[in-house]
Amino acid sequence: MAQKRNQLRMHPVPRGAVLQEDYCLRVRPVGAQDWQELKAYRVKVDMHDVRCTSMACFDFEGSVEVEITFPKFYTVYRVDIRPLSLGIRAQAQDRRIVFTLDRPANLSVEINKDRFHNLHLFAGAIEELPDKVGDNVLVAHGSLERPGFLGDGINGQLEAMPEGRTLYVEPGIYYIGECVWHLPSHTHIYLEPGAILIGGLALENGEGLRIDGRGILNLADFARFSSINGIRLNHSRDYGNTFLLKRNTSGSPSNKSSINWKASNLERLSLTKILFSMVWYVICLPFAAQSKSVLITNQPFKSSGGFL
């Protein structure tokens, strides 16, 4: 078997994205001389005492080196890279560590036993981008310089296309009209790396919806009881999701670094490689929930005390 070539794909960061500077990050393929700066997003964690922490992501093939420095720590006496089961060892010097990754991993870097101001680092495999050209593909053109809008207004264009259609969302910040986008059935939504959706997604009485890519759902500005969830699925079936990132709203039970779902009466739901933790709600009122055939794979779970 031929050895994979070491290569790195950084995700673009749109202007206006809220960043966190607790950590300074750089990445490079093993054997390369020049480092590439990696920006970290600000995310919120903990349902009782909401705090800001960091999240960064990139894709690679082969092996890469990751360098993290800690400018806001007076001293560093302990570094934990979780899940500990991966056995990742870092070379430490003063307030700087370097470690090597030879396979994709979702990591939590915790300094001095502080699990609430940790770094969520998502190192994914380089994926082949879907084709943006075709009669059954609609492209949402984004901009890294100014925000755009998405929502129910585009559904008419999608529903006029044959089933199995694709909406390709380019990098940029998109505000969802009326805060919740009610997605049509039999649609593939692809979020290119660097695409940030501000608002929630919903599928009502639908089927055949697929959402994937390296995009971000950002609900950090929605209040606890706003009823805006990351993804809401009601009376739906044949739904698939792969590695959808999300930054969460503050102060509710669904506010870990996770995908938060509200779901009822579902069939054949498949979830693959989401984030560290997941909060799953099956709504029992005003009707009895009858969800079945729910498959969750390749998903590390994280409790308040660490990875399970």
Secondary structure, DSSP 8 states (H G I E B T S, - for coil): ------EEEE----TT--B--S-EEEEEETT-S--EEE--EEEEE-SSS-EEEEEEEEEEES-EEEEEE-TT-S----EEEESGGG----EEETTEEEEEESS-EEEEEEETTEEEEEEEEEEEE--------STTEEEE---SSS-EEESGGGHHHHHTS-TTEEEEE-SEEEEEEEEEEE--SSEEEEE-TTEEEEEEEEEES-EEEEEEES-EEE-TTS-TTS---SEEEES-EEEEEES-EEE--SSSTT-SSEEEEEEES-EEEEEES--SEEEEEE--SSS----EEEEEES---EETTEE-
